[in-house]
Amino acid sequence: MSEKIKELVEQATTIHHGVIVDFDKEKFAELIVRECISALWEEDCYVSDLAIAHFNRNKEKICQHFGVDQ
């Protein structure tokens, strides 16, 4: 399992006194979707309005497809 996936699992897991109490599947899925969106960000986005517009369109499509709030 990649380090990034391990981080997301940790963020979606509630642990009390060293015992896993809850794993929030919905939160985990949302975190994955958000990571995918952030992976779309490119260096060009820092200097190109066209690249930013393209990123924002794709971000909106992904959020709508998975029902994730922006």
HELIX and SHEET records of a PDB file:
HELIX    1   1 GLU A    3  GLN A   11  1                                   9    
HELIX    2   2 LYS A   25  ALA A   39  1                                  15    
HELIX    3   3 GLU A   43  TYR A   46  5                                   4    
HELIX    4   4 ASP A   49  PHE A   66  1                                  18    
SHEET    1   A 2 THR A  13  HIS A  16  0                                        
SHEET    2   A 2 VAL A  19  PHE A  23 -1                                        
END                                                                             
